[in-house]
């Protein structure tokens, strides 16, 4: 009987050893403790029956799945389910809106019959115009630009030529730049001459960083009539006169580049007076009336600087979309009217920017402005 048990034990041992050899190093660390004690020592302590029981128990543990392997299989299934849940879903891209100057949306300056046009604002920089009009897809279905921007974009092929127009654009209203002042610190209504009078009205002044529009304001402040401004700027003496006037005010000027910059000057009370787009002045005033504020900027509508605007269609707009956009432009005639009815009275006067003058002289005057200012640009 004992020989039979020993023979059985020997067969089990051989089977266990063969299994261990096949499993290799993965089970070596686990199997070693189970066989650290030799068969002879176990026989001496517990007898052959105990030895057989231990070997059988060891063999069963070898063929039973460990908790670690079960966890690994569970983890695989978990990861697989997570991957299936995170498959991205493709959504249709939003159609591009119509580009308008900054501040226009808040001031509700765009006039359309149905009011359903989706508007997006852009900063007026020529680099932004080039990128937005030539990207795929384009940034706008149509964009509102001034005459100089339109001429550059048309000649460079950034916008589509139009059959019914020679300049790639359709009329889109006008943008006005006015003198705005802090009514909490200056109760009276100033003009451009008072804008330069720092001794009488101490404080910072805000002006657009560039020759266009700024030289016109300098001459108006120096007593030149609106009808004579471009006659003056067409001569070297008139240009010198404008820059001498800027020399007087330069230490007190806070420069702005975009309409949003001008709005920030007013929001932060960064100047006593500033030139600014009327749409920004209107939106700032509406915001201030809605809550507490230390200053309220209002517009002087006499001797405003008025810039004609045009709708242009970017070159990367598809033929079908361009046709639909042009139909809407012809039928609805959306346009910018930035002067509120409360300000649009008999005292409203504007000097209209001459795009013809700036197309002919703009590069030279802008270069002189930068030379005058120096390399340390704001």
Backbone torsions as a table, in degrees:
resi	resn	phi	psi	omega
1	UNK	NA	-44.3	178.6
2	UNK	-67.5	-34.7	177.4
3	UNK	-65.2	-37.4	178.5
4	UNK	-64.4	-41.8	178.6
5	UNK	-66.2	-39.7	179.5
6	UNK	-64.5	-40.3	178.8
7	UNK	-64.0	-40.1	178.5
8	UNK	-65.2	-42.0	179.0
9	UNK	-62.3	-40.0	-179.0
10	UNK	-63.6	-39.7	178.4
11	UNK	-65.3	-38.9	179.4
12	UNK	-66.0	-41.7	178.9
13	UNK	-60.5	-46.7	-179.4
14	UNK	-61.3	-41.4	178.7
15	UNK	-63.6	-41.1	179.1
16	UNK	-65.0	-40.4	179.9
17	UNK	-64.7	-41.0	178.9
18	UNK	-62.8	-39.2	178.8
19	UNK	-65.7	-41.2	179.2
20	UNK	-63.7	-38.8	179.8
21	UNK	-63.6	-39.1	-178.6
22	UNK	-71.3	-38.6	-179.0
23	UNK	-70.6	-26.6	173.6
24	UNK	75.2	-152.9	-171.2
25	UNK	-65.7	-21.4	-176.3
26	UNK	-63.2	-31.6	-179.5
27	UNK	-106.9	2.2	-174.5
28	UNK	-63.1	-41.2	-178.3
29	UNK	-69.2	-30.7	179.9
30	UNK	-76.9	-39.7	-173.3
31	UNK	-76.2	-25.1	-174.4
32	UNK	-58.7	-46.2	-179.4
33	UNK	-61.9	-33.5	-176.9
34	UNK	-69.1	-25.4	-177.4
35	UNK	-114.9	13.9	-179.4
36	UNK	-64.6	-29.8	179.3
37	UNK	-93.4	130.1	-176.3
38	UNK	-71.8	160.4	-179.6
39	UNK	-63.7	-35.5	-177.8
40	UNK	-67.7	-38.8	-179.5
41	UNK	-68.7	-36.5	178.5
42	UNK	-66.4	-38.2	178.7
43	UNK	-62.1	-39.2	-179.0
44	UNK	-65.8	-33.9	-174.4
45	UNK	-87.5	-45.6	-171.1
46	UNK	-117.8	-11.8	-176.6
47	UNK	91.9	172.3	-176.7
48	UNK	-67.7	-38.1	-179.4
49	UNK	-60.2	-43.5	178.5
50	UNK	-65.2	-40.0	178.7
51	UNK	-60.3	-43.5	179.5
52	UNK	-62.3	-43.8	179.2
53	UNK	-60.2	-40.9	-179.3
54	UNK	-66.6	-42.9	-179.1
55	UNK	-65.1	-42.6	178.8
56	UNK	-62.2	-44.2	178.7
57	UNK	-60.6	-40.0	178.4
58	UNK	-64.4	-42.1	179.1
59	UNK	-63.5	-40.3	178.4
60	UNK	-61.9	-42.2	-179.0
61	UNK	-64.9	-29.9	179.3
62	UNK	-67.7	-34.1	-175.2
63	UNK	-95.4	-3.7	177.0
64	UNK	-89.5	137.3	179.4
65	UNK	-64.6	130.8	179.8
66	UNK	-74.4	163.3	178.0
67	UNK	-65.3	-32.9	-180.0
68	UNK	-65.6	-44.3	-179.2
69	UNK	-67.3	-35.6	177.5
70	UNK	-64.5	-40.0	177.7
71	UNK	-64.1	-39.0	-179.9
72	UNK	-64.3	-42.4	179.0
73	UNK	-65.0	-39.4	178.0
74	UNK	-63.0	-39.4	179.6
75	UNK	-63.9	-39.1	179.0
76	UNK	-60.8	-44.0	179.6
77	UNK	-66.0	-36.9	179.0
78	UNK	-63.8	-46.3	179.4
79	UNK	-61.7	-39.4	-179.7
80	UNK	-62.8	-41.5	179.0
81	UNK	-67.4	-38.2	179.5
82	UNK	-63.9	-39.0	-179.9
83	UNK	-65.1	-37.5	179.5
84	UNK	-67.6	-29.8	-179.3
85	UNK	-76.5	-24.3	-174.4
86	UNK	-99.1	19.6	176.3
87	UNK	-67.7	122.5	-176.6
88	UNK	-66.8	145.7	177.3
89	UNK	-107.0	132.3	-177.2
90	UNK	-86.6	129.3	177.3
91	UNK	-116.0	152.0	-178.9
92	UNK	-68.2	134.2	179.1
93	UNK	-66.5	147.9	179.9
94	UNK	-72.7	138.9	179.8
95	UNK	-65.9	142.9	-179.7
96	UNK	-65.8	147.2	177.7
97	UNK	-89.0	-167.9	179.1
98	UNK	-104.5	127.0	-174.9
99	UNK	-81.1	131.0	179.6
100	UNK	-134.1	159.2	179.3
101	UNK	-61.0	153.6	178.6
102	UNK	-59.4	141.8	179.2
103	UNK	92.0	-15.5	-174.7
104	UNK	-68.9	-38.8	-176.7
105	UNK	-65.3	-46.7	-178.3
106	UNK	-65.3	-31.6	-178.0
107	UNK	-87.6	-5.5	-179.0
108	UNK	55.5	44.1	-174.7
109	UNK	-85.4	-17.8	-179.3
110	UNK	-80.5	127.2	-179.8
111	UNK	-102.9	118.3	176.3
112	UNK	-134.5	149.0	-178.5
113	UNK	-63.4	-40.5	-175.3
114	UNK	-103.0	-17.4	178.4
115	UNK	69.0	17.6	-177.0
116	UNK	-99.8	-0.5	-177.8
117	UNK	-67.7	129.3	177.8
118	UNK	-80.8	115.4	-175.4
119	UNK	-104.6	141.6	171.8
120	UNK	-132.1	145.3	-175.7
121	UNK	-94.6	148.4	173.6
122	UNK	-133.7	160.4	-165.8
123	UNK	-88.1	-1.8	177.5
124	UNK	83.6	2.0	179.9
125	UNK	-81.9	141.2	-177.4
126	UNK	-64.1	-33.2	177.6
127	UNK	-66.2	-38.1	177.0
128	UNK	-65.2	-39.6	178.3
129	UNK	-62.4	-45.5	-179.6
130	UNK	-61.9	-47.0	-178.0
131	UNK	-65.3	-45.8	-176.6
132	UNK	-69.1	-32.5	-177.0
133	UNK	-84.3	-18.3	-176.9
134	UNK	-111.5	-1.8	-178.7
135	UNK	-76.2	163.1	177.7
136	UNK	-122.0	111.0	-4.0
137	UNK	-75.2	165.4	-179.7
138	UNK	-68.0	157.0	-179.8
139	UNK	-73.3	-24.8	-176.7
140	UNK	-138.7	151.9	169.9
141	UNK	-77.9	-31.4	174.0
142	UNK	-153.1	154.0	-177.1
143	UNK	-138.4	141.3	-178.4
144	UNK	-93.3	119.9	-175.1
145	UNK	-133.4	162.4	174.3
146	UNK	-85.7	175.7	-173.7
147	UNK	-65.2	-36.5	179.4
148	UNK	-69.6	-43.7	176.7
149	UNK	-61.6	-40.1	-179.5
150	UNK	-63.7	-43.7	-179.3
151	UNK	-62.1	-42.6	179.1
152	UNK	-66.1	-44.1	-178.8
153	UNK	-66.4	-36.0	-179.4
154	UNK	-69.3	-45.7	-178.7
155	UNK	-68.6	-29.4	-179.7
156	UNK	-86.6	-7.3	-179.7
157	UNK	80.0	19.5	178.9
158	UNK	-76.3	-26.6	-179.3
159	UNK	-124.1	160.7	-175.8
160	UNK	-77.1	139.0	170.2
161	UNK	-70.1	147.3	-177.5
162	UNK	-113.1	138.9	-178.1
163	UNK	-67.0	-35.5	-175.3
164	UNK	-91.4	4.7	-178.7
165	UNK	-141.7	150.0	-179.1
166	UNK	-93.9	-8.9	-175.3
167	UNK	-118.8	19.6	177.4
168	UNK	68.7	8.8	-176.1
169	UNK	-138.2	158.3	174.6
170	UNK	-116.9	145.2	-176.8
171	UNK	-54.0	136.0	-177.2
172	UNK	-134.5	25.8	179.0
173	UNK	93.4	-147.6	-177.3
174	UNK	-154.8	156.8	175.6
175	UNK	-117.1	131.8	-177.2
176	UNK	-110.5	137.6	171.6
177	UNK	-111.5	126.6	-176.2
178	UNK	-126.2	168.3	172.5
179	UNK	-81.9	124.8	176.5
180	UNK	-115.3	140.3	-179.8
181	UNK	-135.3	155.2	-179.2
182	UNK	-79.9	106.1	-175.1
183	UNK	-67.7	-21.9	179.4
184	UNK	-74.5	-20.8	-179.6
185	UNK	-112.3	-15.1	-179.1
186	UNK	-139.5	93.4	-174.3
187	UNK	-69.8	-29.8	-178.8
188	UNK	-78.4	163.3	-179.2
189	UNK	-94.1	112.2	-177.2
190	UNK	-88.7	166.8	171.3
191	UNK	-120.1	-173.4	-178.6
192	UNK	-65.7	-28.9	176.5
193	UNK	-66.1	-42.8	176.9
194	UNK	-67.8	-28.2	176.3
195	UNK	-58.0	-35.9	180.0
196	UNK	-86.7	-10.2	-175.5
197	UNK	-87.9	80.4	-178.6
198	UNK	-71.7	-31.2	179.7
199	UNK	-64.3	-39.1	-179.1
200	UNK	-82.6	-34.5	-179.4
201	UNK	-128.0	81.3	-176.6
202	UNK	-62.2	143.1	177.7
203	UNK	144.7	168.6	-179.8
204	UNK	-75.1	157.9	177.1
205	UNK	-126.5	143.2	178.8
206	UNK	-108.4	133.1	177.5
207	UNK	-141.0	154.3	177.5
208	UNK	-71.0	135.6	-179.8
209	UNK	-81.8	96.5	-179.7
210	UNK	160.4	162.2	-178.4
211	UNK	-75.8	-42.5	-176.1
212	UNK	-61.8	124.7	-179.5
213	UNK	85.3	-37.9	-179.2
214	UNK	-73.8	-40.9	177.9
215	UNK	-66.3	-35.8	176.6
216	UNK	-61.9	-44.0	179.7
217	UNK	-63.5	-40.7	179.7
218	UNK	-60.4	-40.9	179.4
219	UNK	-71.2	-38.0	175.5
220	UNK	-60.8	-41.1	178.4
221	UNK	-66.3	-25.8	-179.4
222	UNK	-89.3	7.5	174.3
223	UNK	96.2	6.5	178.2
224	UNK	-78.3	133.9	178.9
225	UNK	-71.5	152.6	-179.1
226	UNK	-55.7	-36.0	-177.9
227	UNK	-73.5	-14.4	-175.6
228	UNK	-109.0	-0.2	-174.7
229	UNK	-59.9	-49.8	-175.8
230	UNK	-75.4	-23.6	170.9
231	UNK	-64.7	-38.8	177.6
232	UNK	-68.6	-46.5	-177.7
233	UNK	-68.3	-16.1	178.8
234	UNK	-80.7	-2.4	179.5
235	UNK	-119.5	149.3	176.1
236	UNK	-57.3	-37.0	-179.6
237	UNK	-65.4	-38.9	179.5
238	UNK	-67.9	-38.6	177.5
239	UNK	-65.8	-42.4	177.3
240	UNK	-60.9	-38.6	-179.8
241	UNK	-62.9	-41.8	-179.8
242	UNK	-65.3	-43.0	-179.3
243	UNK	-70.1	-33.2	175.4
244	UNK	-63.4	-37.7	178.5
245	UNK	-65.6	-38.9	176.5
246	UNK	-66.3	-33.1	177.6
247	UNK	-56.3	-39.1	-176.6
248	UNK	-64.3	-39.2	-172.8
249	UNK	-94.8	-12.9	-169.3
250	UNK	-52.6	-42.2	-178.5
251	UNK	-61.8	-16.9	-174.5
252	UNK	-108.1	3.5	-172.0
253	UNK	-88.3	133.6	166.5
254	UNK	-104.1	117.0	-173.3
255	UNK	-88.7	142.8	172.7
256	UNK	-127.3	148.0	-177.6
257	UNK	-106.9	-35.8	-177.4
258	UNK	-124.1	161.8	175.5
259	UNK	-55.3	-34.5	178.5
260	UNK	-64.8	-35.9	175.8
261	UNK	-63.0	-42.9	179.2
262	UNK	-62.9	-39.4	178.2
263	UNK	-63.7	-38.1	-179.4
264	UNK	-65.2	-37.8	177.4
265	UNK	-59.9	-42.5	180.0
266	UNK	-71.6	-40.6	179.9
267	UNK	-61.4	-36.7	-176.6
268	UNK	-96.0	7.3	-176.7
269	UNK	51.3	44.4	-176.6
270	UNK	-79.6	-4.7	179.2
271	UNK	-154.7	153.7	174.8
272	UNK	-73.4	-39.5	178.5
273	UNK	-139.3	150.6	178.3
274	UNK	-154.3	149.3	165.4
275	UNK	-78.9	144.2	-177.8
276	UNK	-163.6	149.9	173.2
277	UNK	-59.1	138.5	-178.3
278	UNK	-60.5	-34.4	178.8
279	UNK	-61.4	-37.1	177.6
280	UNK	-71.0	-39.2	178.2
281	UNK	-62.0	-42.0	-179.6
282	UNK	-64.9	-44.5	-178.5
283	UNK	-68.1	-36.9	177.1
284	UNK	-64.5	-43.7	179.8
285	UNK	-62.5	-40.8	179.0
286	UNK	-64.7	-38.5	179.7
287	UNK	-66.9	-41.8	-177.8
288	UNK	-65.9	-38.4	-179.1
289	UNK	-65.2	-21.1	-178.7
290	UNK	-81.6	-9.4	-178.2
291	UNK	-161.0	-177.3	-178.9
292	UNK	-69.6	142.8	179.0
293	UNK	-156.8	155.6	-179.8
294	UNK	-94.4	-12.9	-178.3
295	UNK	-149.3	151.5	175.6
296	UNK	-132.1	116.9	178.7
297	UNK	-90.2	134.0	178.8
298	UNK	-125.3	161.0	-173.3
299	UNK	-102.1	139.7	168.6
300	UNK	-95.1	112.7	-172.7
301	UNK	-89.6	-2.4	175.7
302	UNK	-82.0	133.6	-179.3
303	UNK	59.6	46.4	172.6
304	UNK	-73.5	162.1	175.0
305	UNK	-104.5	113.6	-173.4
306	UNK	-105.9	130.4	-179.3
307	UNK	-116.9	117.2	174.7
308	UNK	-64.6	142.4	-178.7
309	UNK	-119.9	156.7	-177.3
310	UNK	-140.1	144.7	173.1
311	UNK	-85.4	132.3	176.0
312	UNK	-128.8	149.8	-179.8
313	UNK	-107.8	120.3	-179.3
314	UNK	-55.9	149.7	-175.7
315	UNK	-67.4	-24.7	-177.0
316	UNK	-89.5	2.4	173.0
317	UNK	-70.1	135.5	-178.2
318	UNK	-63.7	160.1	-178.6
319	UNK	-59.4	-43.2	-177.9
320	UNK	-66.7	-45.0	178.9
321	UNK	-66.0	-37.8	178.8
322	UNK	-64.0	-39.9	179.1
323	UNK	-63.6	-43.2	178.9
324	UNK	-66.1	-39.6	179.2
325	UNK	-63.9	-44.6	179.9
326	UNK	-64.0	-36.1	176.6
327	UNK	-62.1	-42.8	178.3
328	UNK	-65.2	-39.1	179.3
329	UNK	-63.8	-41.2	-179.3
330	UNK	-71.4	-39.6	-175.1
331	UNK	-80.1	-45.6	-173.6
332	UNK	-91.6	-26.2	-179.7
333	UNK	50.4	54.9	176.4
334	UNK	-63.5	141.9	-177.7
335	UNK	-154.7	160.6	-179.4
336	UNK	-94.9	122.3	170.0
337	UNK	-122.3	97.6	-170.8
338	UNK	-93.5	-9.5	179.6
339	UNK	-89.6	115.4	-179.3
340	UNK	-62.4	157.0	179.0
341	UNK	-58.9	-31.9	-179.5
342	UNK	-66.1	-24.3	179.8
343	UNK	-103.3	-16.1	-174.2
344	UNK	-85.9	75.3	-178.4
345	UNK	-119.9	-164.7	-175.5
346	UNK	-69.6	-14.5	-179.0
347	UNK	-90.6	3.7	-179.5
348	UNK	-83.6	117.3	176.4
349	UNK	-130.3	146.0	-176.9
350	UNK	-140.8	141.0	170.6
351	UNK	-94.4	115.5	-178.1
352	UNK	-80.9	126.3	177.6
353	UNK	-59.6	135.1	177.7
354	UNK	-92.8	104.3	176.8
355	UNK	-66.3	-31.6	177.5
356	UNK	-61.3	-44.2	178.8
357	UNK	-63.8	-45.0	-174.9
358	UNK	-74.7	-27.6	173.8
359	UNK	-67.2	-34.5	-179.0
360	UNK	-82.2	-33.0	-171.6
361	UNK	-122.2	-1.5	-172.1
362	UNK	-61.9	-46.5	-177.5
363	UNK	-60.2	-44.0	-178.9
364	UNK	-67.3	-41.5	-177.9
365	UNK	-72.3	-36.4	177.3
366	UNK	-66.3	-38.0	177.1
367	UNK	-65.3	-40.8	178.1
368	UNK	-65.8	-37.2	178.5
369	UNK	-61.0	-42.7	-179.7
370	UNK	-69.7	-35.4	175.3
371	UNK	-65.9	-42.4	177.8
372	UNK	-61.4	-41.5	-177.6
373	UNK	-73.7	-39.4	-178.0
374	UNK	104.1	178.7	-175.2
375	UNK	-76.6	-21.6	-176.9
376	UNK	-83.9	74.3	-176.8
377	UNK	-73.2	150.8	-178.7
378	UNK	-71.3	NA	NA
